[in-house]
Amino acid sequence: MKTLLFLAMCTFIGVRLLVHAARRPSARLHSIDAIVPAYNEAPCLARSLTDLLHNRYVARVICVNDGSTDTTAQVLDALQAQWPGRLLALHQANTGKGGALMHGLQHVTAEQVFLTDADTRIDPQGDGLGHLLAEIERGADAVGGVPSSCLRGAGFLPHVRASLKLPMIVIKRSFQQWLGGAPFIVSGSCGLFRTAVLRKVGFSDRTRVEDLDMSWSLVAQGFRVRQSIRCVVYPQECNTLREEWRRWRRWIVGYAVCMRLHRGLLLSRFGVFSILPMLLLALLGVAASLHVWFGATQVHGPGGLVLAVMPLVWIGIVMALAVISAVHHRSAWLVPAAAFSMLYVLLAYAIWLVHGLKGLCTGREPARDKPTRYPHVVE
């Protein structure tokens, strides 16, 4: 039944995407200011900022060095000298990502502001930002793009993550917007906002997932939040299981804490169709999986457990979905890599059991751990 529902959802979203495929990007070039918070981003900062500066929709880039202890400050100052008037370098003591974004927001002069991360690559020649801007022109106050994966310089785990990340984000957030009236989140790596709206709502560092907190605050205050699949960006992924565990722990516990902070939303249309299903599917998935795995072990032994953890029908489905990512990234290796994607489901289940439920009950989050950055490989 779960498989049939998933396939029906994919078909429905596919039809909706075809309907919206003819939409054109905005013609308003050089009309967006971009803010990039940076903390110890020296290996990847120059390439990310250069891509943004070359994008025809960007008027200025404001990069906030949030008390970095590596050579981020020097890299940023050198780039500012190369791009006078286009790149504004700001330096401050460490406050957290929310504080850095609010500092940068003070210097925005455009009517729209794009927020992204220092490890994230934007297609310098693409129309992605134009599609975000077109949604703003159609009445949205905030619109999120799709964070895929940067595979340049990445290892095995990022390829497994990338195999399904793009199609699954498109499917889930499109479905959430249709049912709940807004996507689950405007990702911190790819979000365009009306500047006046962002100044009114503001960012804070009360959680480790400031983008989720901001997204839900916008919905709670009645602003129109949308999703555009036509803007895809490429953040770096974690190369080790240890860093992946820490990152997913931050996301899952932060989501649980945001549920406490925004409990007034839980019984709204957005809460019922966008917020709560993420928790319920995780808990039901844990319970159902443990039941199936135990039964398979009792009947078939260890071999049955392997098939229960990685059922062949799901391997076929995820590898079929991975074809979308393989075509997009021009990497055929993503198709076989998808066979290992169950790793991320198991990772999420384990983190929910170890940390997520505790965060939901206590409202406490672990310290924010920063993944190791690696240089973007030049084509």
N, C-alpha and C positions, 0 to 999 in steps of 0.2 A: 504493500500500500504506500509506504514512504517513497519508494522508487517511482511509482506512478504519479504521485503528487508532485514530486520534484520535476519529472519530465513535463507534466502539464504546466507547471510554473515556467519552465524554460521556454516552452512553446508560446505561452501567452506573452512573455517579455519579448521574445523574438518578433512577434507580430507588432507589438507596440514600437519596437526599435525601427522596424521597417517604415512604419507610419511617419516617424519623426526624422527619418534619414535625409529628407529633402530640405530641412531647415538650414539656413545660411548663416555664416558668422557675421558679427557686426562689422560695419564699415568704418567705425570710429577708431582710427589708428592713433597710437601715442596718447592714449587717454587714461591709462591706468598707472598708478604708483604701486610698487611692490615693496613689501616689508619682509626681510629675511633675518630672523634671530640667529645668532651664531655663538655657540659655546664649544671651544676646542674642535674647530672644523677645518683646520689648516689643510689637511690632505685633499679635501674635495671642494673647498670654498671657491677658489678662483674659477673653476670650470662652471660651477652652478651659476655664479653671478654673471659670468660672461655670456652664457646662454640667455639669461634673462635680459641682459642689456641689448642683445641682438634681436630680441623679439619685437616685432613691429607694433605690438599693442602697448608696449611698456614705455611710459614717459620717463620715469625715474625709478631707481632702485635704492631703497633705504636699508642698509645692513647694520644691525645692532650687535656689537661685540659685547656679550653678556659676561664680562669678567673672565675671559678665556685665560688659561695658564700655558697654552702652547703658543705657536707663532701666528695665531689667527689675526691678531692686531696688525702685525707687520704685513701679512698678505693683504689684508683689507686696505691698509693705507697705500700700499703700492698700487692696488687696483684703482683706488680713488684718484690717484695721480694720473692714471691712464685714461680715466673717464670723467674729467672735470665737468661738473654740472649735471651729469647723468647718474653718478653713483655718490650717495651720501654715506659716509662712514661715521657711525656713532659708537662711542666707547663708554661703558658704565661698569660699576661694580656689579657682581653677580646678584641677580634678584630672582631668577627663574624665567621660564619662557614667557609667561603671561606679562611680567613686568617689562621684559624686553620688547614685546609687541606693543604695549601701551606707550613706551618711550618712542618707538618708531612712528606710532600713529600721530604723535604731536607734530611731526614734520611732513605729514601727507598734505598735498595741495590738490590732488585730483578728486573727482567726485566718486571714483571707484578705487578700491584698494585690494590688491591681490596678496594673499599670505601664503608663503611656502617655506620649506625648510632648507637649511644650508647644504644638506646632502642630496637634495632633489634636483634632478635635471629636467628642464623644460625644453621642448623642441624649439630651437631658435627660429626656425622657418615655418613652424606650424600655425594653424588657425585655432588651436585649442582655447586660448584666452579669448579669442573673438567669439567663440560659442558660449563661453561663460558670460561675456558681456551682452550677448544677444538675449540671454535669459533675464539679465537685469533690465534690459530695455523692454522686455515683455512683462515686467512688473515684479520680478523677484527682488527681495532685499538681500539675499545671500544665496549663493549657488556653489555647489561642490563639484569638483571634477573627479577623476578616477586615478587613485595612486596605484600604478603597476609596480614594476621592479626594475632597477638598474642592474644589468647583468655584466657590465664592463668591469672587469677585475673581481667579479664575484666567484664564489666557489660552488660546491654541490648543493648545499642547503638553500641558497637563494634561487637556484634553478628549480628545486622542488617547490618552493613557495611561489615562484613565478608561474608555474605550470597551470595553476588554477586561480590565481589571485585576480587577474583582470576579468575573466568571465563571471566569477562568483560575486565580485563587487558590483558589476553591472546588473546582474540578475537580482541580487538581494536588495540593493538600494533603489532600483527602479520599482520593484514590487512594494517596498516600504513606502515610497512616495505615493504610489497609486492607492494603497490601502490606508496608510496612516496620514497622508497629506503632506509628508515631508520625509526626506531620507533620514536614516538613523543618525548620521553625522556628516558635517562638512569637515573633511579631513584637514588637519593642520598643514599638510603638504600641498594642498590644492584647493583654495577657497577664495572666491571673489565676493566682496561685500560693498554695499553702499557705505561710503565713508561716514556719513552722518549716523547711520544705524549702528555701525561698529563703535563709534564714539559714545553713543547713547547707552549701549549695553555693556561694553567694556569687557576686557579679559581679567582674570584673576589667577592666582596660583594656589587657590584653595584645594585643588585636586591636581593629580599628576597627569590628568587628561584634559587639559584646558580647552582643546578643540571640541570635545564632547560636551563639556560644561557650557561652552558658548553656544553650541548648536541647540541644545535643549532650552537654554535661556531665551534664544530668539523665538523658538516655537511657543514657549510659555507666554511671551509678551506679544504674541499675535503677528509677528513678522513672517513674511513669506519666504520659505526656504525650499530650494529646488536642487535637483541633481541633473548634471549634463554628462552624458557618456562620451561626448565629442571632445572633451579635454582630458588627455591622459598624460600623467607626469611619471617620473621614474626615480623614486627614492631608493637609497641603498638598503639592502637587507642584511641580516645578521649572518655571519659565517660560521658560528659555533652554536651548539645546542645550549650551552650555558647562557650566552647572550640572548638567544631566542627565548629561553625560559624567562629571563628577567624582563624582556620586553612584553611578552604576553602576560606575565604577571601584572605589570603596570597597567596594561589595557583592561584586563579582566577585573582586577580589584578597583581600578578607577571607574569602570562601568558600574560596579556594585555600589560604590560610594555616590556616584551621580544619581543613582536610583533613590538613595536616601535624601539627597539634596533637592531633587525634583519630584518628590513623591506626589505632589499635586497634579503632575502630568499623567500618572500611571493609569488612571481610569478614563482619560480622554481618548479620543480617536487615535492620537499619536501614540499614547502609552500602550493601548491595547494591541495595536497593529505594528508598532515599531520598537518600543522599548521592551515590553514584557516577553515577546516571543524569543528574543535572544537568550534570556535567562531560562525560560521554560524548555526550549529546545535543548539547551545544554544539560539541564537536570534530567529531562526525560531520556536524552541520549545516553547519559551515564548509566541510568537505571536499566534501560533496555539493553545496552551493550553488555553490562555485567551479567544480566540474566542469560543472554544468548551465549556469551563466552563460557559461563559456568556449565550450561547445558551441553554445549559442544565438547567441552573437555570431558564431561562425565561419559558421553556416548562414544566419542571418537579419539579421545586422548589428545596429546599435544598437537598432532596434525590437524585435528578438528578445530583447535583454538586458532591456528594460523588462518584457516579459511574463514572462521567467524570474524576475526579481526579485519581481514582483508578479503571480503567476499568478491568472487570473480565478476559478478554483475556490476558492482560498484567500480571495480578497477576498469572495466570496459567503459563505463559512463564517464569517469574522470579523465581517462585517456582521450575519449572523444571530445570532451570540453577543452582539453589541453591543446587540441589542434588550433583553436582560436588563438591561444597565447603563442603557439609555435609560429603561426603565420604573422602575428603582430610583431613578435621579437625577431623573426627570421632565424629561428633556432629550432631545428627538428628535435634536438635533445630534450625539449620540454615535454614531448609526448611520453617517452618512457619514464621521465622523471616524475610524472603525475602518479605513477603506480605507487610512489612512496608518500603521497600526500596525506595518507591516513595518519602519518606521524603527527601532523599538526592538529588533527582531531583528537588524538590521544593526548597531546600536549595540553590542549585546552581543557579536556576533561580532568586531567590530573591537577591543573592549576585551580580549576573551580573547586575541587575537593580539598586541596591543601590551603589555598589562600582566598578564593573568591567568596565562599560562604562566610568566612570569618570577616572579610571586609564588608559584606552586606550587613552583618550583625553589629559590627563595631564602628564602622565608618572610618577605619584607619587604613592608611596606605603605606607600603614600603617605600624606602628612599628611591629616587629616580636614578637608575643606572644608565649610563650612556654607552651605546654600542661602539665598537671600534670602527673608525672610519678608514676607508681605503681610497687611494687616488682614482679618479675617473680615468679610464684608458682612452687616449686620443685615437680617433679612427685614422 
